C-alpha cells in the first residue's frame, strides 16, 4: 500500500475525520507531513505564542499539563495546537510526549483551508473544543 493510501486509511479511522468522504481524506492526507517525536519532547509550551503548526497524534501518547498539573493523556487521533491557530493566542497548555510519537503536521494555512472547505471537520472540531471546555469545568 502506498504511503498516501495508508495515511488516508489512518485518517478515516480517526474520530475527527471519520465523517469525511474519500476525496476529502485524500486532500487532507496530501497537506499533512509526518514527523517523529521522541519521548520527553515538548510539543507545545503553555503561554508561548507558537502558531506554526497543529498536530494530529498518529501513534503514541502525550500528556497535557497546565501550571504543572497533569490534565489529560492524549493518544492516536488527538489534535494538538489547534486553539492557538484558531485564535492566535498563547498556547493553553504544555503537551509532552510520554512515548515516542508519530505525528501528522498541519501547516497553519492548510489547517484553516481544510476547516473552511470542510464544514464536517469544522463542526467536529468545535465539538472537540466544547468537550475540552466542559471537562475542565469538572
C-alpha positions, 0 to 999 in steps of 0.5 A: 500500500502506498504511503498516501493510501495508508495515511488516508486509511489512518485518517478515516479511522480517526474520530475527527475525520471519520465523517469525511468522504474519500476525496476529502481524506485524500486532500487532507492526507496530501497537506499533512507531513509526518514527523517523529517525536521522541519521548520527553519532547515538548510539543507545545509550551503553555503561554508561548505564542507558537502558531506554526503548526497543529498536530494530529497524534498518529501513534503514541501518547502525550500528556497535557499539563497546565501550571504543572498539573497533569490534565489529560493523556492524549493518544492516536487521533488527538489534535494538538495546537489547534486553539492557538491557530484558531485564535492566535493566542498563547498556547493553553497548555504544555503537551509532552510526549510520554512515548515516542510519537508519530505525528501528522503536521498541519501547516497553519494555512492548510489547517484553516483551508481544510476547516473552511472547505470542510464544514464536517471537520469544522463542526467536529472540531468545535465539538472537540473544543466544547468537550475540552471546555466542559471537562475542565469545568469538572 
